[in-house]
Amino acid sequence: MGQIVNKYTLQTIHKMKTYYQESLTSPPQGAIFRAKTQHAVITSYTSGKVLFQGSSPEVEAGKWENEIIENNSTKRSYSNKPPKKSNLYSPPKTLFTGSHIGSDEAGTGDYFGPITVGAVYVEKQQIKQLKELGIRDSKNLTDDVIKDLSKEIVKLNIPYSLVILHNEKYNKLQKKGWSQGKMKAMLHHSAINHLKRKIDGSEYEGILIDQFCEPNVYINYLSSEKRKLPEKTFFMTKAESYSIAVAAGSIIARTSFVKEMDKLSAKLEIELPKGASSKVDQTIAKVIRYKGESVLPSCAKVHFANSQKAKRYL
């Protein structure tokens, strides 16, 4: 079971409480509210901290990413106890300035659209050039800028791999019992292995995955499908802020997600919004009215709570 702890303003916390109105449960002492969804239990405290804990906490935390004022997920406490096993998977500082592979995903917190994962191999001598181009975390860039940067990455012939989990398969796997965390682990694994085959023989300091669960959980996901973690694989939260390869992977993944959303909107002849807000709920109701509920599995992650919330608009 993974967990994420972020800090928000009290205004955002009250906005959260309203959003999770139908999922509220009895809060513990000192908490403002507690809500339970299919992905995680969300507990907010008067200090402004919010704990997302469950099988896929990143899904719920991702809905409030733009509201974060402090991220505590990477904070470590120091004591005389032996280091946790996960510390074995922390990247060495030399990785960020050397040739390495980085991977990131997009679409996990969005009701509509697929999940996309991009893995990129960056050589040491290309790092400066990519930074000068403005390659950085796609979450802080507009869709138009992301598309332009993605074209620049392609122009430079930088090796990359892209994997897309379309909604039909996503929903089948979810019904089969796969958590979103497991889906993401397998997507990252697939993208990285495909990229490794592309760059066969090229040297690299390591592989860095933008961490969405504890390393041992990720490894267990792979083991359940008889897969093994590649050597020199490291995990780090907010990795795109340190690794140019992860940032490039983020841009590749986001560009693909945006394009897939455009395709779905054109196919349905309805503009599909990103995220999982009340605007999404209203759009779901519109899709059901004009196209029928049976179309949702082909364009949405139907197990999200939005499917139920949309019924109020029908």
C-alpha positions as CSV (number, residue, x, y, z in Angstrom):
1,M,0.0,0.0,0.0
2,G,1.5,3.3,-1.1
3,Q,1.1,6.8,0.4
4,I,1.6,10.4,-0.6
5,V,1.7,13.4,1.7
6,N,1.2,16.9,0.4
7,K,0.5,20.3,1.9
8,Y,-2.3,22.6,0.7
9,T,-4.0,25.8,1.7
10,L,-7.1,25.5,3.9
11,Q,-9.0,26.9,0.9
12,T,-7.9,24.0,-1.2
13,I,-8.7,21.5,1.6
14,H,-12.3,22.8,1.8
15,K,-12.5,22.5,-2.0
16,M,-11.4,18.9,-1.6
17,K,-14.0,18.3,1.1
18,T,-16.7,19.5,-1.2
19,Y,-15.3,17.4,-4.1
20,Y,-15.3,14.2,-2.0
21,Q,-18.7,15.0,-0.4
22,E,-20.2,11.7,-1.4
23,S,-17.2,9.7,-0.2
24,L,-16.8,11.2,3.3
25,T,-16.3,8.9,6.3
26,S,-15.8,9.7,10.0
27,P,-12.5,11.7,10.4
28,P,-10.0,10.9,13.1
29,Q,-9.3,13.4,15.8
30,G,-7.5,16.5,14.5
31,A,-8.6,15.9,10.9
32,I,-10.8,18.2,8.8
33,F,-12.2,15.4,6.8
34,R,-11.6,11.8,5.6
35,A,-12.9,10.3,2.4
36,K,-12.6,6.9,0.9
37,T,-12.5,6.2,-2.9
38,Q,-11.6,3.2,-5.0
39,H,-8.0,4.4,-5.2
40,A,-7.2,5.8,-1.8
41,V,-8.2,7.0,1.6
42,I,-7.8,10.8,1.8
43,T,-7.3,12.4,5.2
44,S,-6.8,16.1,5.7
45,Y,-5.4,17.8,8.8
46,T,-5.7,21.3,10.2
47,S,-1.9,21.7,9.6
48,G,-2.7,21.7,5.9
49,K,-1.2,18.3,5.3
50,V,-3.3,15.7,3.3
51,L,-2.5,12.0,3.4
52,F,-3.4,9.9,0.3
53,Q,-3.1,6.2,1.2
54,G,-4.2,3.1,-0.6
55,S,-3.6,1.0,-3.7
56,S,-3.3,3.9,-6.1
57,P,-2.8,7.2,-4.0
58,E,-1.3,8.9,-7.0
59,V,-4.7,8.9,-8.8
60,E,-6.3,11.1,-6.1
61,A,-3.2,13.2,-5.4
62,G,-2.8,13.9,-9.1
63,K,-6.2,15.6,-9.1
64,W,-4.8,18.3,-6.8
65,E,-1.2,18.6,-8.2
66,N,-1.5,22.2,-9.2
67,E,-2.6,23.2,-5.7
68,I,0.4,21.8,-3.8
69,I,2.3,24.3,-1.7
70,E,4.7,21.7,-0.2
71,N,5.5,18.1,-1.0
72,N,6.5,15.9,1.9
73,S,6.7,12.6,0.1
74,T,10.4,12.8,-0.3
75,K,11.2,13.9,3.2
76,R,13.3,11.4,5.2
77,S,13.7,11.0,8.9
78,Y,17.2,10.1,10.2
79,S,17.9,7.8,13.2
80,N,20.2,5.0,14.2
81,K,18.0,2.4,12.5
82,P,19.3,0.7,9.4
83,P,18.2,2.5,6.1
84,K,15.0,1.2,4.5
85,K,15.4,-1.1,1.5
86,S,13.9,1.6,-0.8
87,N,17.1,3.8,-0.1
88,L,19.0,1.2,-2.2
89,Y,17.0,2.5,-5.2
90,S,17.8,6.2,-4.7
91,P,19.8,7.5,-7.7
92,P,23.4,8.6,-7.3
93,K,24.0,12.3,-7.9
94,T,26.3,11.4,-10.8
95,L,23.3,10.0,-12.7
96,F,21.9,13.5,-13.4
97,T,25.0,14.7,-15.3
98,G,25.7,11.4,-17.1
99,S,24.1,9.4,-19.9
100,H,20.9,7.8,-18.5
101,I,17.4,6.6,-19.2
102,G,14.4,8.3,-17.7
103,S,10.6,7.5,-17.8
104,D,7.4,9.3,-16.8
105,E,3.7,8.9,-17.4
106,A,0.6,11.0,-18.2
107,G,-3.1,10.6,-18.0
108,T,-3.3,8.7,-14.7
109,G,-5.5,11.2,-12.9
110,D,-7.7,12.0,-16.0
111,Y,-11.1,10.4,-16.3
112,F,-11.0,10.6,-20.1
113,G,-8.2,9.3,-22.2
114,P,-5.5,6.7,-21.9
115,I,-2.4,6.3,-19.8
116,T,0.8,7.1,-21.7
117,V,4.4,6.4,-20.7
118,G,7.5,7.9,-22.3
119,A,11.1,6.6,-21.8
120,V,14.0,8.6,-23.1
121,Y,17.7,8.0,-23.4
122,V,19.9,11.1,-23.0
123,E,23.6,11.1,-23.6
124,K,25.8,13.2,-21.3
125,Q,26.7,15.7,-24.1
126,Q,23.0,16.3,-24.9
127,I,22.0,17.4,-21.4
128,K,23.1,21.1,-21.8
129,Q,21.4,21.4,-25.2
130,L,18.1,20.0,-23.9
131,K,18.1,22.3,-21.0
132,E,18.7,25.3,-23.3
133,L,15.7,24.2,-25.3
134,G,13.6,24.5,-22.2
135,I,13.0,20.8,-21.5
136,R,11.4,20.4,-18.1
137,D,8.5,18.9,-16.3
138,S,5.5,18.9,-18.7
139,K,3.1,19.6,-15.8
140,N,4.4,23.2,-15.7
141,L,4.0,23.7,-19.5
142,T,1.1,24.5,-21.8
143,D,0.0,21.8,-24.3
144,D,1.2,23.9,-27.2
145,V,4.7,24.3,-25.7
146,I,4.8,20.6,-24.9
147,K,4.0,19.7,-28.5
148,D,6.7,22.0,-29.8
149,L,9.3,20.6,-27.3
150,S,8.4,17.1,-28.3
151,K,9.1,17.9,-32.0
152,E,12.5,19.3,-30.9
153,I,13.3,16.0,-29.1
154,V,12.4,14.1,-32.2
155,K,14.5,16.4,-34.4
156,L,17.6,15.8,-32.3
157,N,17.2,12.0,-32.9
158,I,17.1,11.3,-29.2
159,P,16.1,7.7,-28.7
160,Y,12.7,7.3,-27.0
161,S,10.0,4.7,-26.5
162,L,6.3,5.4,-26.1
163,V,3.7,3.0,-24.7
164,I,-0.1,3.8,-24.7
165,L,-2.7,1.9,-22.6
166,H,-5.9,2.7,-24.4
167,N,-9.1,2.9,-22.4
168,E,-10.6,-0.4,-23.6
169,K,-7.7,-2.4,-22.3
170,Y,-7.4,-0.3,-19.2
171,N,-10.9,-1.1,-18.2
172,K,-10.5,-4.8,-19.0
173,L,-7.4,-4.9,-16.8
174,Q,-9.1,-3.0,-14.0
175,K,-12.0,-5.5,-14.0
176,K,-9.4,-8.3,-13.9
177,G,-8.2,-6.9,-10.6
178,W,-5.2,-4.8,-11.7
179,S,-4.7,-1.6,-9.8
180,Q,-3.6,1.5,-11.6
181,G,-0.3,1.2,-9.9
182,K,0.3,-2.2,-11.4
183,M,-0.7,-1.0,-14.8
184,K,1.8,1.9,-14.6
185,A,4.6,-0.4,-13.5
186,M,4.1,-2.7,-16.4
187,L,3.9,0.3,-18.8
188,H,7.1,1.7,-17.5
189,H,8.8,-1.7,-17.7
190,S,7.6,-2.2,-21.3
191,A,8.7,1.3,-22.4
192,I,12.2,1.0,-20.7
193,N,12.8,-2.5,-22.2
194,H,11.8,-1.4,-25.7
195,L,14.2,1.6,-25.4
196,K,17.0,-0.6,-24.1
197,R,16.7,-2.7,-27.2
198,K,16.8,0.5,-29.3
199,I,20.1,1.7,-27.8
200,D,21.6,-1.8,-27.5
201,G,25.3,-1.4,-26.6
202,S,25.1,2.3,-25.5
203,E,26.4,3.0,-22.0
204,Y,24.3,4.6,-19.4
205,E,24.7,5.5,-15.7
206,G,21.3,4.1,-14.8
207,I,17.6,4.1,-15.3
208,L,15.4,6.6,-13.4
209,I,11.7,6.1,-12.9
210,D,9.5,9.0,-11.6
211,Q,8.4,7.2,-8.4
212,F,4.7,6.6,-8.0
213,C,4.9,3.8,-5.4
214,E,7.6,2.3,-3.2
215,P,10.3,0.4,-5.1
216,N,9.4,-2.9,-3.4
217,V,5.8,-2.5,-4.5
218,Y,6.9,-1.8,-8.1
219,I,9.1,-4.9,-8.0
220,N,6.2,-7.0,-6.7
221,Y,4.1,-5.8,-9.6
222,L,6.7,-7.0,-12.0
223,S,7.1,-10.3,-10.2
224,S,3.4,-11.0,-10.4
225,E,3.8,-11.0,-14.2
226,K,7.1,-12.9,-14.1
227,R,9.2,-9.8,-14.9
228,K,12.4,-8.5,-13.3
229,L,13.6,-5.1,-12.5
230,P,16.5,-4.1,-14.9
231,E,19.9,-3.5,-13.3
232,K,20.8,0.0,-12.3
233,T,17.2,1.1,-11.9
234,F,16.5,3.9,-9.5
235,F,13.3,5.6,-8.2
236,M,12.8,9.2,-7.2
237,T,9.7,11.4,-6.6
238,K,9.7,14.6,-8.6
239,A,12.4,13.1,-10.7
240,E,11.6,15.4,-13.7
241,S,12.9,18.3,-11.6
242,Y,16.4,16.7,-11.5
243,S,16.7,14.4,-14.5
244,I,16.6,15.8,-18.0
245,A,15.8,12.3,-19.3
246,V,12.7,12.0,-17.0
247,A,11.6,15.5,-18.0
248,A,11.9,14.6,-21.7
249,G,10.0,11.4,-21.0
250,S,7.3,13.5,-19.3
251,I,7.0,15.6,-22.5
252,I,6.8,12.6,-24.8
253,A,4.1,11.0,-22.6
254,R,2.1,14.3,-22.2
255,T,2.3,15.0,-26.0
256,S,0.9,11.6,-26.7
257,F,-1.8,12.0,-24.1
258,V,-2.9,15.3,-25.6
259,K,-3.0,13.9,-29.1
260,E,-5.1,10.9,-28.0
261,M,-7.5,13.2,-26.2
262,D,-7.9,15.3,-29.4
263,K,-8.6,12.1,-31.3
264,L,-11.3,11.0,-28.9
265,S,-12.9,14.4,-28.9
266,A,-13.0,14.4,-32.7
267,K,-14.4,10.9,-32.8
268,L,-17.2,11.7,-30.3
269,E,-17.7,15.2,-31.6
270,I,-17.6,16.4,-28.0
271,E,-14.7,18.3,-26.4
272,L,-13.4,16.1,-23.6
273,P,-11.9,18.0,-20.7
274,K,-8.8,16.8,-18.9
275,G,-8.7,16.0,-15.2
276,A,-11.5,14.7,-13.0
277,S,-13.4,17.8,-12.0
278,S,-17.1,18.6,-11.9
279,K,-16.7,19.8,-15.5
280,V,-15.8,16.3,-16.4
281,D,-18.9,15.0,-14.6
282,Q,-21.0,17.3,-16.8
283,T,-19.2,16.1,-20.0
284,I,-19.8,12.5,-19.0
285,A,-23.5,13.2,-18.8
286,K,-23.4,14.9,-22.2
287,V,-21.6,11.9,-23.7
288,I,-24.2,9.5,-22.3
289,R,-27.1,11.7,-23.6
290,Y,-25.7,12.0,-27.2
291,K,-23.7,8.8,-27.6
292,G,-25.0,6.4,-25.0
293,E,-23.4,5.0,-21.8
294,S,-21.9,2.1,-23.7
295,V,-19.4,4.3,-25.4
296,L,-17.6,5.3,-22.1
297,P,-15.3,2.2,-21.8
298,S,-13.8,3.2,-25.2
299,C,-12.8,6.7,-24.0
300,A,-12.8,6.8,-20.2
301,K,-11.5,5.1,-17.0
302,V,-15.0,4.1,-16.0
303,H,-14.2,3.0,-12.4
304,F,-13.4,6.6,-11.4
305,A,-16.0,8.1,-9.1
306,N,-16.9,10.6,-11.8
307,S,-19.0,7.9,-13.5
308,Q,-21.4,8.0,-10.5
309,K,-21.2,11.7,-10.0
310,A,-22.2,12.4,-13.6
311,K,-25.7,10.9,-12.9
312,R,-26.7,14.0,-11.1
313,Y,-26.5,15.9,-14.5
314,L,-28.7,13.4,-16.4
